[in-house]
């Protein structure tokens, strides 16, 4: 399960409850219900990093790519040290069939983000979809070297199916 809340962040009890409820709904695959919980959060806390991440995740699960892109761009502008917004932005672009733009977003990411496994993993997915299997293999291998936990999901990712066949 993906944790939507960070214990070090301070939230009002209402926001904390809504984030916990959204996480529970997400775990059950009830993404619309999770969004409804997030909608209950007061306007003043809607730009909170955790609230924005949770909302973007739900939009991605629901296939609302354009809304996810808008939110990821806003999140990145407000929370520049949060890498998830860059990855969400690129993923939504990829899902819209704009893999070239998605790759550009990742390649223009801050240097520290380019040194993470998730960035290389996503680039590998894009390259595999474009038929560049050798480059995709190198990207996925780099991702696994940076983060060994990526190996298992990579074996199941439909974007990477051609690497394993």
N, C-alpha and C positions, 0 to 999 in steps of 0.2 A: 504494500500500500504506500502511496506517495503521501508524505506529510505536508499538509498545507500550512501548518503553523510552525512558528519558530519560538521556542520557549524563551529566548532572550528578548523577543519583541514585546512591547507593552501594548495591549489592546484593552478596550473597555470590555466588561463582562459580556455585553450583548454581541460585540464583534467576535470575541473569542468563541461564544456559543454558536454563532452563525458559521464561523470557519470550521468548527468541529462538526456541525451538522452537514455542511457542504462536503467535508471529507468523508463522512459516513455515506452520504448519498453517492458520492463518486465511487467509493469502494463497491457499492452495490450496482454500479452502472447506471444510476439514475441522475444523469447529468443535468437535465432540465430542472429537476427538484433542487439540485445543488446550486444552480444559478438563482433560483427563487430565494434560497437562503441568503445568498450573497447580496441580492437586491434589498434585503431587509437591513443591511448595514447602513448606518447613518452616512449621509453624503460627505461629511467631514472626514470619514475614514475610508472612503472609496478609493482614494489614491495611495492607501497603505500598500507597501510592497507585497505582503502576503495576500491581501485581498485581490490585488491586481494579478498576481501569479495564479491564484485559484480560479479567478474568472477566465483568464486566458486559457488555462488548462481545460475548463469546461467547454469553452467555445471551440477549442481544437477537437475535443471528443465529439462534439455535435456537428463537426464539419462546417462550422461557420468561419471559413477561412478569412474573408475580408474583415470581419469584425475582430478576429484574433490579431490580424496584422495591425489594425489601428490601435488596439489595446497594447500590443507589444511595443509599438513605436512610442506610444505615450509612456509606457512603463520604463523603457530604456532611457527616455529623456529625463524622467523623474528620479530613476534609481540606476544611475550609470554603472554602478559596481555590480549589478545583478545580471549575471550572464544568461539566465533563463529567458529573458525577453528577446535577446538576439537569436537564440536557438528557436524559440517559438515563432518569431518573425520568419526565419528562414524555412521552417517546417511548413508553415501555412503557404508560403510562396511555392514551395515544392508541390504541395497538394493541389495548387491551382495550375500546375503545369508550367510554372515559371522557375524551373530548376536553375537556369542560368543566373537569374536574379538572386535566387536563394544562395547559390554558391558565392556570388559576389558579396552578399551580406555577411556570410561567414568569413570570407577572406579579408574583409575590411574590419573584422572584429578586433577589439584590442588585443595586443600581443599576449597578455596573460590568458585570454580565452582561447587563443589559437593553440595554446599548449595543453588543452584539455582533450580528453578522449571523445567527448560528445561531438565536438566540432569535426574531428577527423571521421568519426562514424557517419555523421550526416553527409559529409562530402563523399564518403564511400558509397552511400546510398544513391546520391545524385549521379555519380559516375557510373554505377552499375545500371541505373535506369537508362543512361545514355549509351550503354553498350561498351563503355571503356573498362572492361573487366580487370585488366592488369593494374590500372591506376586505382580502381575501386578496391582491389585486394590490398594494395599498399596502404591506402587510407584506413581500411578496417584493421589491418595489422598494426598500424601506428596507434589507432584508437585502443586496441586491446593492450598494447604495450604500456600506454598511459593509464589505462583503467581496465584491469582484468575482468571486472564485472560485466563488461560489454560483450564478452565472448558468447555467452548463452543467448541473449536477445538477438545478436547478429545472426546466429544459426536459424532463427525463426522468422526473421524479418523478410517479408515478401519482396521488398526492394532488392535484397541481396541473394535471392534464390538462385540466380544464375552463377553465383560464385561457388555454390556448393554442389551444383549438378555436373 
